Amino acid sequence: MNRTALIHHPVCHLHDMGDDHPESPKRLEAILNRLDETGLSQQMTLQDARLARKEEILLVHHPIYVEQVERISPSHGLIQADPDTLMGPYTWEASYRAVGAGVQAVDEIMAGLYKTAFCAIRPPGHHAEPATTMGFCFFNNIAVAAAHAIARYGLKRVAIVDFDVHQCNGTIEAFQDRPEVLVCSSFQHPFYPNSHWQSEHPHIVLTPQVTFGTSEDLRNDWENKWKPALLNHQPEMLFISAGFDAHTLDPMGQMNWQTKDYYWITEQLVQVADELCQGRIVSMLEGGYHLKALADSAEQHVRALMKLPGG
Ligand SMILES: [Zn+2]
């Protein structure tokens, strides 16, 4: 049995918001090529992401919104769903498979096929709120996966850790009234999406980072905020919104995290998952816009999920 799955679908490359858009198919290509070239993907269980079922998406999103996304789906050309987010002829299917990847990972981990999964999918999800597209996102992939784990398997507590440079406003919106879902989010502040700077909810743990925040800031937040919150919450499954745009080379964020930090934080999460939740981790790609830094960082993340040495 391979320890880690790589879940993906070719249609995720066909969602294309135009040559100038930073959330481009080249991102997935960079990651998947790297996992192939290093021989990592050959040691993973490779799965085609299935389509999400509508009732799964409805665990997080409003029915009218889900219908709207389907209705505006163009048969050719691009339409603007919001100022940052465009929809082409393949976007609807790619979005359903991006959600489906996370749900499938939950099902297959619960069935004992593997312990950890990396879902190399796009569009990303963590900005999508229950009734709105936002920041390149249509459906909140990680939120649906977490809600599915609770609804389908009766898990009492799960946790989502989001280390993307942008705050997971959509994930917070989805779960702020559901204390069974711990949400830990680090993010550059002040910065897009400029919402939820503070939380009154003990299960929403926000760790804003100053501009040009360093590896040291990440380590401090882990030790002082995230790790205690995880140990206190005792999740039965761990979810990671894996965005790599806090990397020092990323053109969108202004942070100074290094490639090795993605190995380090993932290793910490693997240890906590081993201790608390039988090692179960579902990780889903969010941001990361410098192609080489993205491939480097995602490789380190996957190495840690696989319990291989960093390299
Ligand atoms: Zn981001």
Boltz pocket constraint, residues with backbone or C-beta under 6 A from the ligand:
constraints:
  - pocket:
      binder: B
      contacts: [[A, 164], [A, 165], [A, 166], [A, 243], [A, 245], [A, 286], [A, 287], [A, 288]]
      max_distance: 6.0
